[in-house]
Amino acid sequence: MNHQLLAGEGKAIRDPVWGYIHVPDPVLALVDTEDFQRLRNITQLGYVHLVYPGARHSRFEHSLGVYHLAKQFLTRLLDSDPPLELGEEDVSVFIAATLLHDIGHYPFSHTLEELMPFFVLHEERARQIIEDRDGAIYQVLKESFQIDPVRVANVIDYKNKDREVPAADLLLANILSGTLDPDKIDYLLRDSMFCGVPFGESVNRDRLAASIKFDPERKRLAITSKGVSAVEALVFTNYLMYRNVYWHHAVRSASAMFKRAVQEILLHPQNELDSSGFHRLTESQLVSMLQDEQERLGLENSAQLLAGTIHRRLYKIGAVIHPGERKQDLMHYLYDLFQNPNKRRDKEIELCRIFGEKLGRSFEGHEILIDIPGFNKTPEVDLKVFYGHDIPSDKTDPLTFDDPEVTRLRDSLLHNFEDQAKIFRIFCIDDPDLRSLVGKEAKRHLC
């Protein structure tokens, strides 16, 4: 075991969620790199602060929290029965990956990732930073951690179809990412705290940590039966945060406005901004660059949208696609628009033309926006529960978390998540006549 990286020694950093986080010298060398320090100026929740003003925390402290919690998990797993068997190099790779998992994040949280193909997932950008031989992070991993940076990138970017991830790295990735992972636990508790909502308080973090177990058959995290109620609270907190915080209508409005503002710039034939470098920018740097390019190109509509996100002049809800209206054909169409933002933009321009003609007005094409939440965001509960001699049936240990004899929470939450949290909306400018018309007619113009 790599005692230096797992021991509670090193520089002490005070964290509001976990208390003191101890950072030994190799980890401190990563924290002190320019790329990691940039995360101080990348907000964890993007435009959520427009609704919950306290949500100004950053990817920097979240990354430290994940690192801290991952150390606790790993210590527990190494002492599990049966134990997780890792060499010192594996431990070092895992610790580095926990700290660097968000290093490739764009400004404003996940917002820009929905603008395909201009942007890719932050995990791919993380790989580029980590594997840059001239970069400080690469040098720290080679010299201070004495590990191959490619392994760290593999753990973070393990879903990359263009790279073959070895089994040893995939094992570490399954511990860092899943139903019950340090990343999810930290951001749910941290986001809840800084937003001032009580949802995260229901999670018994001590019981959760104490119930962590290694599943040798599936080679991923599992829990003992004593942790079921704590995981239930975590899953329910995830649902409540999406419904009330992450996908709040004002947050989605601001995000839709920002994406369209950026899209107008990047699609302009004379655009000079290089979107591939946005992951190196802070949020203030990006806004400044966007404003300069808008002025240079004379993009008044794009500038108006961006200014609305800055001064909280947000688009209003014109129409909502309710659960009963979500027919298969419509959902396929919305998925296509989500995967192809330029198609979504074309439909928005078309809707502006249609309703402009009906109202006898000349719209510019940006007055109506279609908001489509991510299709990959559902309450994932893929977890084994070990009961030992106390198994409550004649079934074979372990049970799955969604087994009726463990909990029925998953089934009810999946329906509620799709019906109450994942809301498809059509936003428009704050014009009573347009909002009324959009509310009555917009949905029949989809597909």
Secondary structure, 3 states (H helix, E strand, C coil): CCHHHHCCCCEEEEECCCEEEEECHHHHHHHCCHHHHHHHHCECCHHHHHCCCCCCCEHHHHHHHHHHHHHHHHHHHHCCCCCCCCCHHHHHHHHHHHHHCCCCCCCCCCHHHHCCCCCCCHHHHHHHHHCCCCCHHHHHHHHCCCCCHHHHHHHHCCCCCCCCCCHHHHHHHHHHCCCCCHHHHHHHHHHHHHHCCCHHHHCCHHHHHHCEEEECCCCEEEEEHHHHHHHHHHHHHHHHHHHHHHCCHHHHHHHHHHHHHHHHHHHCCCCCCCHHHHHHCCHHHHHHHHHHHHHHHCCHHHHHHHHHHHCCCCCEEEEEECHHHCCHHHHHHHHHHHHCHHHHHHHHHHHHHHHHHHHCCCCCCCCEEEECCCCCCCCCCCCEEECHHHCCCCCCCCEECCCCCCCCHHHHHHHHHHHHHCCEEEEECCCHHHHHHHHHHHHHHCC
